[in-house]
Amino acid sequence: VASENLFSELDDETIEQVDIFLVDVDILAKEHQLIKEKVLDMKKDGQKVIVISSESKEVEIKEIILTGYHGFLLQEMSFNHFIQAVRTVIEGGLFIHPNVLSEIINDYRELVKGKQTARKQKGLNRQNKEVVCTKRESEILQLLVNGNDNSSIAKALNISEKTVKNHLTNIFRKLDVKDRTQAAVLAIRNEWVEL
């Protein structure tokens, strides 16, 4: 574990030994190019960068994701969300704080709506979600796309959070995705959920 006020204060040896960098968005603004060169462009196996911010700015989030950072967290997040984020990123997924994920999904919905007409004109058939997911899994997928976290999904369906996690694990396996973001994007892309 190493802690510095600026990424540039870390020596190369320390950088090589770190698996996950937690970078404040203000430091990222100052040192984005250095972080990109030393971590993202090096593509060292297992080395990831998660950005932490006190607020969610839509432009910031999009740029962070498009640049190749592995996560976006809000500082006021719960300890459980933090642990979930680190685990997801370590396992190769992308983690976006649930409060921010709904903003991204709304943007994606607008993009998909614009492409749906063209897609239908080409005669492409959507996959049948009933073949892939059970009724309960479909309900959970819908709530996930709506931006709900596990706790909210559990309350909405009157089931335990553990049951929600089990269903999500099954959904991820069936859809061949690593995390809730990928599942949401796939569900929207294939029109498995209501927008």
N, C-alpha and C positions, 0 to 999 in steps of 0.2 A: 504494500500500500504506500503510495506516495501522494503528497499533497503540496500543491504550489498555487500561488495566486495567478500565474500565467503559464500557459503551456510551454512557452519559450524558455522558462526557467528549469524545465526538466531536461536532464542530460540524455543523450542517445541511449546509454546503457539502461537507464531507468525506463525509458519509453519501450525498449525491447522486452522488458520483463512484465509490462502491464497487459492484462487481458481485456479489461474494460475501462475506458476513460469516461468519467462523468464530467461534462464540460458545461459550465454556466453559459447561457446564451450571450451574455455580455462579453465574456472572454472569447466566445466563438466569433463575435462580430469583429474583435480586434485581431484574432489570430487564425481565422478560417483557413487562409492559404497554407500556413505552416502545418496546421493539423491535417489538412488534406494531403500535403506532400509527405508528412512523416508517418501517417497512419492509413488513411483511406487509399492512397495511391500505392502503398507498399503491399496491400492485400495480404498481410501476414495472417496465416490461419489462426482463427480464434480471437484476433484483436479487434475490438469493437469500440464504437464511440456512441454514447448516449448523451443527448443534449437536455439540459434542465433549464426551465424558464419559470419566472414568477407569473407570467400571463401567456395566453395563447394568441399570437398574432398570425392570422391566416397566411400572409405572404411568407413569414418566417418559417412556418411549419412546412409549407410546400417546398421551399428551397432546401430545407434540412433533409427532407425525404428524397428529393430529386438528386441531391448531392451524394447521397449514399450513406448518411449517418444511420445508425441502427435503432435509434429510439428517440422519443420526445416525451419528456415527463414534465409535470407541473410541480413546483416546489411544495405546494400544500397537499400533495398526495399522501395517501395512507401508507403505512409500513407494508401492508399486504400488497398494494399495487406496486410498490417499489420492488419487493421480492419477486413478484410475478414478472415485472419488467426485466430484471436481471436474468432470471431463469429463461425467459423467452429469447432474449438476445443471445445468451450463452448457447442455447440450442439451435441458433441459426435463424431465428425469426426476427421480425421487426415489431417493436412495441410502441404504440402510441397511446398516451393517456386517454382513458375512455371519454373524458369530457371534450377532448380535442378530436377524437375519432369521428364523432357525429358531424363536425364541421367538414371534415375531409369527405365523408360519405355523401353529404349534401352536395358538395362540389361534383363528386363523381356521378351522382344521380343526374345532375344537369347535363353532364357530358354524355351519359348513356341515353338520356331522353333524345338528345340531338342525333344520336347514331341509330336509334331503334328503327326509325323509318327506313333508313338506307339498308339496314340489315334485313328487314322484312321484305324489301323490294328485291333483294338478292335471293330470296327464298331459303334462307338458312333456318334450320329447325333448331329450337332450343332443346336442351337436354330435359328429360322428365325428372323433376325433383322427387316425385313419389318413388321412383326406382332407387334413388340414392338415399333418401332420408325417410325416417319414420315420421308420423304426424307430429309427435312431440319434438323431434329434432328440427322439423320445419318451423314449428312455433318458436323454438329457441333461436334458430337462424334469423327469423323475422325480427325478434326482439334485439338480437345482436346488431343487425343492420340499422335498427332504430337508435343505436348508440347506448344501449343498456349495459351495465356491468353485471357480473354474476349475481350480486346481491339483489339488484332490481329484477333480473330475470326470475330468480327464485321466488321473490314476493309476488310477481305478476302471475306465475304459474302455480303458486302454492306448493312449491317443492323445496327441498333443501339446496344450499349452495353446492354441497358435495354432489348431489344428483345433477345439477347444472354442469359442474365440471366433468362428470362422467359422460354426459351427453355431448359436451363440446369436444372431448377427446374422441368420441365416436365420429362426430361430424368431421373433425380434422382428418381422421384416418380415411373415412369414406371419400372425402373430397380431395385427398392427397395434398393438404395444405399444412403449414407449420403453426399458424396462429390465427387469431380472430380477425385480424385485418385482411389476411389473404382469403379467409372464408367469406367475409362480408363482400369483398370485391368480386369474388367468383359468383356469389349468390346474385348480386346486382347484375353482373355481366350476362348471366344466363337467365335473368328474369324469373328467378325462383321466389322472389319476395316482392311485396307491394311497395311501391315508392311513394 
